[in-house]
Amino acid sequence: MRARRRDILSTFDVARMLGVAVSSVSKWVDEGELPAARTPGGHRRIGKEDLLQFLHEHKFKMPPDLQSPALRILVVDAEKSVAKWLAEEIGARYPQSEVSLAHDGYSAGEIVGLVKPAVIILDLHMPGIDGFEVCRRIKANPHTMQAAVIAVTADPNPKLKARIMKLGARAYLTKPLDVDALAAEIDKALAARSKSGVAPETPN
């Protein structure tokens, strides 16, 4: 999983993001316009949410470092080499995306809750919590149910397809994966998401 953006910022971090002097940021803090805490050494520390509120109230342009990526995708596959390959292929085709990886069902559920991806490429056969249970939990949770699940498996069994589609997956692809077919399904999922008016969600 990629590291999340830092939620606590120094005055230097904020000054760099906004292209202003550190003294300007310190002044905003001292005047009470920008909330900040202090470390035991006296250094100011600014929460990301407080900074976002400050930018909104003062009509600052949102710096790139604080902008949410346009597209979050989670690749879940027990085979690490396959997951890495898929992440590279997706990153090349969707350069605006942020791709996270998980190699088991437990990690997948944890990352889905944190990242709230728009698309989840989900291997069905994993040790422990399998892809069917992961999909069921995703679709049962109102905070993640909008994610598009693209199921993948090496077993082209029609019964497996029927089962995962009933649980809420929007597509079912068999391995070895055709990357063009996968990209087509991602495009369909994004188009449906856009049509439904679902906005990208920022992680907590």
TILUMFI-80012 format. One record per residue: residue number from 1; residue in one letter; z, x, y of N, C-alpha, C, O in turn. Coordinates in steps of 0.1 Angstrom, whole numbers. Each point is the difference from the previous one (the first is absolute). Example, Ala and Ser with C-alpha at 12.3 -4.5 7.8 and 13.67 -1.06 7.14 Angstrom:
! TILUMFI-80012
<atom 1; a; <78; 132; -57>; <0; -9; 12>; <0; 9; 12>; <7; 10; 0>>
<atom 2; s; <-14; -14; 11>; <0; 9; 11>; <8; -8; 11>; <1; 5; 11>>
! end
This chain:
! TILUMFI-80012
<atom 1; m; <0; 8; -12>; <0; -8; 12>; <0; 9; 12>; <7; 10; 1>>
<atom 2; r; <-15; -14; 9>; <0; 8; 12>; <13; -2; 8>; <7; -11; -1>>
<atom 3; a; <-3; 21; 8>; <12; -1; 8>; <-2; -11; 11>; <-10; 0; 6>>
<atom 4; r; <21; -7; -3>; <-1; -10; 10>; <2; 6; 14>; <6; 11; 1>>
<atom 5; r; <-12; -17; 9>; <2; 5; 14>; <15; 1; 3>; <8; -9; -5>>
<atom 6; r; <-4; 19; 13>; <14; 1; 3>; <4; -12; 9>; <-7; -4; 9>>
<atom 7; d; <19; -1; -12>; <5; -11; 7>; <9; 4; 12>; <3; -8; 9>>
<atom 8; i; <2; 21; -9>; <8; 5; 10>; <-7; 12; 7>; <-5; 9; -6>>
<atom 9; l; <4; -10; 20>; <-9; 9; 7>; <9; 8; 11>; <9; -6; 5>>
<atom 10; s; <-13; 18; -3>; <6; 7; 11>; <-7; -3; 13>; <-11; -6; 0>>
<atom 11; t; <17; 11; 11>; <-7; -2; 13>; <-13; 8; 1>; <-10; -4; 6>>
<atom 12; f; <10; 15; -13>; <-13; 8; -1>; <-10; -8; -8>; <-12; 0; 4>>
<atom 13; d; <15; -6; -15>; <-9; -8; -8>; <-6; -11; 9>; <-13; -2; 0>>
<atom 14; v; <21; -5; 7>; <-5; -11; 9>; <-8; 5; 11>; <-11; -6; 3>>
<atom 15; a; <15; 17; 3>; <-8; 6; 11>; <-14; 4; -5>; <-10; -2; 7>>
<atom 16; r; <9; 8; -19>; <-13; 4; -6>; <-8; -12; -2>; <-12; 0; 2>>
<atom 17; m; <17; -11; -8>; <-7; -12; -3>; <-6; -6; 12>; <-12; -4; 0>>
<atom 18; l; <20; 4; 11>; <-5; -8; 12>; <-7; 9; 10>; <-5; -5; 10>>
<atom 19; g; <6; 18; -12>; <-7; 9; 9>; <7; 1; 13>; <-6; 1; 11>>
<atom 20; v; <20; -1; -11>; <8; 1; 12>; <10; 12; -2>; <1; 6; -10>>
<atom 21; a; <6; -3; 21>; <9; 11; 0>; <13; -5; -8>; <3; -11; 1>>
<atom 22; v; <4; 21; -7>; <12; -4; -7>; <10; -5; 10>; <8; -9; -3>>
<atom 23; s; <-8; 14; 15>; <9; -4; 10>; <-2; -15; 4>; <10; -7; 3>>
<atom 24; s; <-22; 2; -4>; <-3; -14; 2>; <7; -9; -11>; <6; -10; 3>>
<atom 25; v; <-7; 15; -15>; <6; -8; -11>; <15; 0; 2>; <7; -10; -2>>
<atom 26; s; <-1; 22; 5>; <14; 1; 2>; <5; -9; 12>; <10; -6; -1>>
<atom 27; k; <-18; 5; 11>; <3; -9; 11>; <0; -15; -4>; <9; -7; 4>>
<atom 28; w; <-19; 3; -12>; <0; -14; -5>; <13; -2; -8>; <6; -11; 1>>
<atom 29; v; <-2; 20; -9>; <12; -1; -8>; <12; -1; 9>; <9; -9; -2>>
<atom 30; d; <-7; 18; 11>; <11; 0; 9>; <1; -12; 9>; <11; -4; 3>>
<atom 31; e; <-22; -2; 0>; <0; -12; 9>; <1; -13; -8>; <0; -11; 5>>
<atom 32; g; <1; 13; -19>; <3; -12; -8>; <-13; -8; -4>; <1; -10; -6>>
<atom 33; e; <-13; 15; 10>; <-12; -7; -3>; <-4; 2; -14>; <-6; -9; -7>>
<atom 34; l; <9; 21; 1>; <-4; 3; -14>; <13; 3; -8>; <6; 10; 3>>
<atom 35; p; <-2; -19; -12>; <13; 2; -7>; <-1; 13; -9>; <-11; 4; -5>>
<atom 36; a; <22; 3; 4>; <0; 13; -8>; <14; 3; -4>; <10; -4; 7>>
<atom 37; a; <-8; 10; -18>; <13; 5; -5>; <0; 15; 3>; <-10; 6; 4>>
<atom 38; r; <22; -1; -6>; <2; 15; 2>; <5; 6; -12>; <9; -5; -7>>
<atom 39; t; <-14; 17; 3>; <5; 7; -11>; <14; 7; 4>; <3; 0; 12>>
<atom 40; p; <4; 5; -21>; <13; 7; 3>; <-3; 12; 10>; <9; 4; 8>>
<atom 41; g; <-21; 1; -8>; <-4; 11; 9>; <-5; -4; 13>; <-3; 8; 9>>
<atom 42; g; <3; -22; -7>; <-4; -5; 13>; <-15; -3; 2>; <-4; -3; 11>>
<atom 43; h; <-4; 4; -22>; <-14; -2; 1>; <-3; -15; -2>; <7; -7; -7>>
<atom 44; r; <-16; 2; 15>; <-4; -14; 0>; <-9; -3; -12>; <-8; 8; -4>>
<atom 45; r; <11; -19; -3>; <-8; -5; -11>; <-4; -14; 2>; <8; -9; 3>>
<atom 46; i; <-21; 6; -4>; <-6; -13; 4>; <-5; -7; -13>; <-8; 6; -7>>
<atom 47; g; <12; -18; 5>; <-5; -8; -11>; <-14; -4; 2>; <-4; -4; 11>>
<atom 48; k; <-5; 4; -21>; <-14; -4; 1>; <-1; -15; 5>; <-8; -3; 9>>
<atom 49; e; <17; -6; -14>; <-1; -14; 5>; <3; -1; 14>; <-6; -8; 8>>
<atom 50; d; <16; 16; -3>; <4; 0; 14>; <-12; 5; 9>; <-3; -5; 11>>
<atom 51; l; <-4; 15; -16>; <-11; 6; 7>; <-11; -10; 1>; <-7; -2; 10>>
<atom 52; l; <4; -5; -21>; <-11; -10; 0>; <3; -11; 10>; <-9; -5; 7>>
<atom 53; q; <22; 0; -7>; <4; -10; 10>; <-2; 5; 14>; <-5; -7; 9>>
<atom 54; f; <9; 19; -6>; <-2; 7; 13>; <-15; 0; 4>; <-3; -3; 11>>
<atom 55; l; <-5; 7; -20>; <-15; 1; 3>; <-5; -14; 3>; <-9; -1; 9>>
<atom 56; h; <13; -9; -17>; <-5; -13; 3>; <5; -5; 14>; <-8; -6; 7>>
<atom 57; e; <20; 8; -4>; <6; -5; 13>; <-7; 7; 12>; <-1; -6; 10>>
<atom 58; h; <-2; 19; -12>; <-6; 7; 11>; <-15; 2; -1>; <-6; 7; 8>>
<atom 59; k; <0; -15; -17>; <-14; 0; -1>; <-7; 13; -2>; <-10; 3; 6>>
<atom 60; f; <17; 6; -14>; <-6; 13; -4>; <-10; -3; -11>; <1; -9; -8>>
<atom 61; k; <-11; 18; 8>; <-10; -1; -11>; <7; 6; -13>; <7; 10; 1>>
<atom 62; m; <-9; -17; -12>; <6; 4; -12>; <-6; 14; -5>; <-12; 1; -3>>
<atom 63; p; <21; 9; 2>; <-5; 13; -5>; <-4; 0; -15>; <5; -8; -7>>
<atom 64; p; <-15; 16; 3>; <-5; 0; -13>; <11; 2; -11>; <-1; -6; -11>>
<atom 65; d; <11; 14; 14>; <10; 3; -9>; <9; -12; -4>; <6; 0; -10>>
<atom 66; l; <-7; -10; 19>; <8; -12; -3>; <-8; -12; -5>; <5; -11; -3>>
<atom 67; q; <-18; 13; 3>; <-9; -11; -4>; <1; -2; -16>; <0; 10; -7>>
<atom 68; s; <0; -22; 3>; <-1; -2; -15>; <-14; 3; -5>; <-9; -3; 7>>
<atom 69; p; <8; 8; -19>; <-13; 2; -5>; <-7; -13; -2>; <6; -10; -2>>
<atom 70; a; <-19; 10; 3>; <-8; -13; -1>; <1; -5; -14>; <-1; -12; -2>>
<atom 71; l; <3; 20; -8>; <-1; -4; -13>; <10; 8; -9>; <-1; 12; -1>>
<atom 72; r; <10; -19; -6>; <8; 6; -10>; <-4; -4; -14>; <-1; -12; -3>>
<atom 73; i; <0; 22; -6>; <-4; -2; -13>; <10; 7; -10>; <3; 11; 3>>
<atom 74; l; <1; -18; -13>; <9; 7; -10>; <-8; 1; -13>; <-6; -10; -5>>
<atom 75; v; <6; 22; -1>; <-6; 2; -13>; <11; 2; -10>; <9; 9; 1>>
<atom 76; v; <-9; -17; -11>; <11; 1; -11>; <-7; 3; -13>; <-7; -8; -5>>
<atom 77; d; <10; 20; 0>; <-6; 4; -13>; <9; 10; -6>; <5; 9; 6>>
<atom 78; a; <-2; -11; -19>; <9; 9; -8>; <-6; 14; -1>; <7; 10; -1>>
<atom 79; e; <-21; -10; 1>; <-6; 13; -1>; <-1; 6; 14>; <-8; -4; 8>>
<atom 80; k; <15; 15; -6>; <1; 6; 14>; <-14; 5; 4>; <-3; -1; 12>>
<atom 81; s; <-4; 6; -21>; <-14; 6; 4>; <-9; -11; 4>; <-8; 1; 9>>
<atom 82; v; <9; -13; -15>; <-8; -11; 3>; <4; -6; 14>; <-9; -3; 8>>
<atom 83; a; <22; 2; -6>; <5; -5; 13>; <-4; 9; 11>; <-5; -5; 11>>
<atom 84; k; <6; 18; -13>; <-4; 9; 11>; <-15; -1; 3>; <-4; 1; 11>>
<atom 85; w; <-4; -2; -22>; <-15; -1; 2>; <-3; -12; 8>; <-8; 0; 9>>
<atom 86; l; <14; -12; -13>; <-2; -12; 7>; <3; 1; 14>; <-7; -5; 9>>
<atom 87; a; <19; 11; -6>; <5; 1; 14>; <-11; 8; 8>; <-2; -3; 12>>
<atom 88; e; <-3; 14; -18>; <-10; 8; 7>; <-13; -8; 3>; <-6; 1; 11>>
<atom 89; e; <2; -9; -21>; <-12; -8; 2>; <2; -11; 10>; <-9; -2; 8>>
<atom 90; i; <20; -4; -8>; <3; -10; 10>; <1; 5; 14>; <-5; -5; 9>>
<atom 91; g; <12; 17; -8>; <1; 6; 13>; <-13; 4; 6>; <-2; -1; 12>>
<atom 92; a; <-7; 5; -21>; <-14; 4; 5>; <-8; -12; 4>; <-7; 1; 10>>
<atom 93; r; <9; -12; -16>; <-8; -12; 3>; <6; -8; 11>; <-6; -7; 8>>
<atom 94; y; <20; 8; -7>; <7; -7; 11>; <8; 10; 8>; <13; 0; -2>>
<atom 95; p; <-19; 7; 11>; <8; 11; 7>; <11; -5; 8>; <9; 7; 4>>
<atom 96; q; <-9; -20; 0>; <10; -6; 8>; <12; -4; -8>; <10; -6; 5>>
<atom 97; s; <-10; 8; -18>; <10; -5; -9>; <11; 10; -2>; <-1; 12; 2>>
<atom 98; e; <13; -18; -6>; <11; 8; -5>; <3; -3; -14>; <3; -12; -3>>
<atom 99; v; <-5; 21; -6>; <0; -2; -14>; <13; 5; -6>; <4; 12; 2>>
<atom 100; s; <4; -20; -9>; <12; 4; -7>; <-2; -1; -15>; <-9; -6; -5>>
<atom 101; l; <17; 14; -2>; <-1; 1; -14>; <13; -4; -7>; <11; 3; 5>>
<atom 102; a; <-12; -9; -17>; <11; -3; -9>; <-5; 2; -14>; <-11; -3; -3>>
<atom 103; h; <20; 8; -6>; <-4; 3; -14>; <8; -9; -10>; <-2; 2; -12>>
<atom 104; d; <10; -11; 17>; <7; -9; -9>; <3; -13; 8>; <0; 0; 12>>
<atom 105; g; <4; -10; -20>; <2; -13; 6>; <12; -1; 10>; <-1; -6; 10>>
<atom 106; y; <11; 14; -14>; <12; 0; 9>; <-3; 6; 14>; <3; -6; 10>>
<atom 107; s; <-10; 17; -10>; <-4; 7; 12>; <-9; -9; 8>; <0; -1; 12>>
<atom 108; a; <-9; -6; -19>; <-10; -8; 6>; <7; -11; 8>; <-4; -3; 12>>
<atom 109; g; <14; -4; -18>; <7; -11; 7>; <7; 5; 12>; <0; -6; 10>>
<atom 110; e; <6; 18; -11>; <7; 6; 11>; <-9; 3; 12>; <3; -3; 11>>
<atom 111; i; <-15; 9; -14>; <-9; 4; 10>; <-7; -13; 7>; <-2; 0; 12>>
<atom 112; v; <0; -10; -20>; <-6; -12; 5>; <9; -6; 11>; <-4; -5; 10>>
<atom 113; g; <17; 5; -13>; <10; -5; 9>; <1; 8; 13>; <2; -6; 11>>
<atom 114; l; <-4; 19; -12>; <1; 8; 12>; <-13; 0; 8>; <0; -1; 12>>
<atom 115; v; <-11; 3; -19>; <-13; 2; 7>; <-7; -13; 3>; <-8; -1; 10>>
<atom 116; k; <10; -9; -19>; <-7; -13; 2>; <-15; 2; 1>; <-7; -3; 10>>
<atom 117; p; <1; 8; -21>; <-15; 3; 0>; <-8; -13; 0>; <4; -10; -5>>
<atom 118; a; <-16; 11; 11>; <-9; -11; -1>; <-7; -1; -13>; <-3; -12; -5>>
<atom 119; v; <1; 23; -2>; <-7; 0; -13>; <8; 9; -9>; <5; 10; 3>>
<atom 120; i; <-3; -15; -16>; <7; 7; -10>; <-10; 2; -12>; <-4; -10; -6>>
<atom 121; i; <1; 22; 2>; <-8; 3; -12>; <10; 2; -11>; <6; 11; 0>>
<atom 122; l; <-5; -20; -9>; <11; 0; -10>; <-5; 2; -14>; <-7; -9; -6>>
<atom 123; d; <12; 20; 0>; <-2; 2; -15>; <9; -9; -7>; <12; -2; 3>>
<atom 124; l; <-18; -5; -13>; <8; -10; -7>; <10; 6; -11>; <10; -5; -2>>
<atom 125; h; <-14; 16; -4>; <8; 6; -11>; <7; 12; 5>; <-5; 11; 1>>
<atom 126; m; <18; -13; 1>; <9; 11; 5>; <13; -1; -8>; <4; -11; -4>>
<atom 127; p; <3; 22; 2>; <13; -1; -7>; <10; -7; 9>; <-1; 0; 12>>
<atom 128; g; <11; -7; -19>; <10; -7; 8>; <-5; -13; 5>; <-4; -9; -8>>
<atom 129; i; <4; 8; 21>; <-5; -12; 6>; <-15; 1; 1>; <-6; 8; 7>>
<atom 130; d; <-1; -17; -14>; <-15; 1; -1>; <-6; -7; 12>; <6; -6; 9>>
<atom 131; g; <-20; 7; -8>; <-7; -5; 12>; <1; -16; 1>; <0; -5; 11>>
<atom 132; f; <2; -1; -22>; <1; -15; 0>; <13; -4; 7>; <0; -9; 9>>
<atom 133; e; <11; 16; -12>; <13; -3; 7>; <-1; 4; 14>; <6; -7; 9>>
<atom 134; v; <-12; 18; -6>; <-1; 5; 14>; <-8; -11; 8>; <4; -4; 11>>
<atom 135; c; <-15; -1; -16>; <-8; -10; 7>; <8; -13; 2>; <0; -6; 10>>
<atom 136; r; <8; 2; -21>; <7; -12; 1>; <11; 1; 12>; <1; -9; 7>>
<atom 137; r; <5; 21; -6>; <11; 1; 10>; <-7; 1; 14>; <6; -6; 9>>
<atom 138; i; <-17; 12; -8>; <-7; 1; 13>; <-3; -14; 5>; <2; -4; 11>>
<atom 139; k; <-8; -4; -20>; <-4; -14; 4>; <11; -9; 1>; <-1; -11; 7>>
<atom 140; a; <13; 14; -12>; <12; -9; 1>; <7; 3; 13>; <9; -8; 4>>
<atom 141; n; <-12; 19; 2>; <8; 4; 12>; <-8; -4; 13>; <-12; 4; 2>>
<atom 142; p; <17; -13; 6>; <-7; -5; 12>; <-4; 12; 10>; <-10; -2; 8>>
<atom 143; h; <17; 13; -9>; <-3; 11; 9>; <-12; 9; -5>; <-5; 8; 7>>
<atom 144; t; <2; -9; -20>; <-11; 8; -6>; <-11; -8; -6>; <-10; 5; -4>>
<atom 145; m; <12; -18; 3>; <-10; -8; -8>; <-14; 0; 6>; <-10; -4; -7>>
<atom 146; q; <8; 8; 20>; <-13; 0; 6>; <-8; 12; -5>; <-12; 1; 3>>
<atom 147; a; <18; 9; -9>; <-7; 12; -5>; <-10; -4; -10>; <3; -8; -9>>
<atom 148; a; <-15; 14; 10>; <-10; -2; -10>; <2; 9; -12>; <-1; 13; 2>>
<atom 149; v; <2; -18; -14>; <2; 8; -12>; <-13; 1; -7>; <-6; -10; -4>>
<atom 150; i; <2; 23; 2>; <-12; 3; -8>; <5; 6; -13>; <4; 12; 0>>
<atom 151; a; <-5; -19; -11>; <5; 5; -13>; <-10; 9; -6>; <-12; -3; 0>>
<atom 152; v; <17; 14; -6>; <-9; 9; -8>; <6; 3; -13>; <12; 1; -2>>
<atom 153; t; <-21; 0; -9>; <5; 3; -13>; <-11; 6; -8>; <-12; -2; 2>>
<atom 154; a; <16; 9; -13>; <-10; 6; -9>; <-4; -10; -11>; <-9; 2; -8>>
<atom 155; d; <16; -13; 8>; <-1; -10; -11>; <-8; -13; 6>; <6; -8; 7>>
<atom 156; p; <-19; 7; -10>; <-7; -12; 5>; <2; -13; -8>; <-9; -6; -4>>
<atom 157; n; <21; 3; 3>; <4; -12; -8>; <0; -12; 9>; <8; 0; 10>>
<atom 158; p; <-16; -10; -13>; <0; -12; 9>; <13; -7; 1>; <3; -6; 11>>
<atom 159; k; <6; 7; -21>; <13; -6; 1>; <8; 7; 11>; <8; -6; 7>>
<atom 160; l; <-9; 19; -6>; <7; 8; 10>; <-4; -4; 14>; <7; -2; 9>>
<atom 161; k; <-21; 0; -8>; <-5; -4; 13>; <5; -13; 4>; <4; -2; 12>>
<atom 162; a; <-4; -8; -21>; <5; -13; 3>; <15; 0; 4>; <4; -7; 9>>
<atom 163; r; <3; 15; -16>; <15; 1; 3>; <3; 6; 14>; <8; -6; 7>>
<atom 164; i; <-15; 17; -4>; <3; 6; 13>; <-6; -8; 12>; <6; -1; 10>>
<atom 165; m; <-17; -6; -13>; <-6; -8; 11>; <9; -12; 2>; <2; -5; 12>>
<atom 166; k; <4; -1; -22>; <10; -11; 1>; <12; 4; 8>; <6; -8; 7>>
<atom 167; l; <-2; 21; -8>; <11; 5; 8>; <-3; 3; 14>; <9; 3; 8>>
<atom 168; g; <-22; -4; -4>; <-3; 1; 14>; <-9; 12; 4>; <-3; 2; 12>>
<atom 169; a; <-1; 6; -22>; <-10; 11; 3>; <-13; -7; 5>; <-4; -10; -4>>
<atom 170; r; <-3; 18; 13>; <-13; -6; 5>; <-12; 6; -7>; <-11; -5; 1>>
<atom 171; a; <13; 16; -9>; <-11; 6; -7>; <5; 8; -12>; <12; 3; 0>>
<atom 172; y; <-21; 0; -9>; <4; 6; -13>; <-11; 10; -3>; <-12; -4; -2>>
<atom 173; l; <15; 17; 2>; <-10; 10; -3>; <4; 8; -12>; <12; 3; -2>>
<atom 174; t; <-22; 2; -5>; <3; 8; -12>; <-3; 15; 2>; <-9; 3; 8>>
<atom 175; k; <17; 6; -15>; <-2; 14; 1>; <-11; 4; -10>; <-1; -7; -11>>
<atom 176; p; <-6; 18; 13>; <0; 8; 12>; <-5; -8; 12>; <-10; -7; 0>>
<atom 177; l; <17; 9; 12>; <-2; -8; 11>; <-13; 3; 7>; <-4; 12; 2>>
<atom 178; d; <-4; -22; 2>; <-12; 2; 8>; <5; -1; 15>; <5; -10; 4>>
<atom 179; v; <-5; 21; 3>; <5; 1; 14>; <-7; -10; 9>; <6; -6; 9>>
<atom 180; d; <-19; 5; -11>; <-7; -10; 8>; <5; -14; -2>; <1; -8; 10>>
<atom 181; a; <1; 5; -22>; <5; -14; -3>; <14; -2; 5>; <3; -10; 5>>
<atom 182; l; <5; 21; -5>; <14; -1; 5>; <-1; -2; 16>; <7; -8; 5>>
<atom 183; a; <-16; 16; 1>; <-1; -2; 15>; <-5; -13; 3>; <4; -6; 11>>
<atom 184; a; <-13; 0; -19>; <-5; -14; 3>; <12; -10; -1>; <0; -9; 8>>
<atom 185; e; <9; 11; -17>; <11; -9; -1>; <10; 2; 11>; <6; -10; 5>>
<atom 186; i; <-4; 22; 0>; <8; 3; 11>; <-5; -7; 12>; <7; -6; 8>>
<atom 187; d; <-21; 7; -6>; <-6; -6; 12>; <2; -15; -1>; <2; -6; 11>>
<atom 188; k; <-4; 0; -23>; <2; -15; -1>; <14; -4; 4>; <2; -10; 6>>
<atom 189; a; <8; 18; -11>; <14; -3; 3>; <3; 1; 14>; <7; -9; 6>>
<atom 190; l; <-13; 19; 1>; <3; 2; 15>; <-7; -11; 7>; <5; -5; 10>>
<atom 191; a; <-17; 1; -14>; <-7; -11; 7>; <7; -13; -2>; <1; -8; 10>>
<atom 192; a; <5; 5; -21>; <8; -12; -3>; <12; 0; 9>; <5; -10; 5>>
<atom 193; r; <2; 22; -4>; <12; 1; 7>; <-3; -2; 15>; <8; -7; 7>>
<atom 194; s; <-19; 12; -2>; <-4; -1; 14>; <-3; -15; 3>; <4; -5; 10>>
<atom 195; k; <-11; -1; -19>; <-4; -14; 1>; <13; -10; 1>; <0; -10; 7>>
<atom 196; s; <10; 14; -15>; <12; -8; -1>; <9; 2; 12>; <10; -7; 2>>
<atom 197; g; <-13; 18; 6>; <7; 2; 12>; <13; 8; -2>; <9; 0; 8>>
<atom 198; v; <-8; 7; -20>; <12; 8; -3>; <-1; 13; 8>; <-10; 8; -2>>
<atom 199; a; <20; -5; 10>; <0; 12; 8>; <6; 11; -8>; <8; -2; -9>>
<atom 200; p; <-12; 15; 12>; <6; 11; -7>; <15; 0; 3>; <4; -3; 11>>
<atom 201; e; <4; 6; -21>; <15; -1; 2>; <6; 14; 1>; <-4; 9; -8>>
<atom 202; t; <12; -7; 17>; <7; 13; 2>; <12; 1; -9>; <8; -9; -1>>
<atom 203; p; <-6; 21; -6>; <11; 1; -8>; <13; 0; 8>; <0; 3; 11>>
<atom 204; n; <11; -7; -18>; <13; -1; 7>; <5; 14; 2>; <11; 2; 5>>
! end
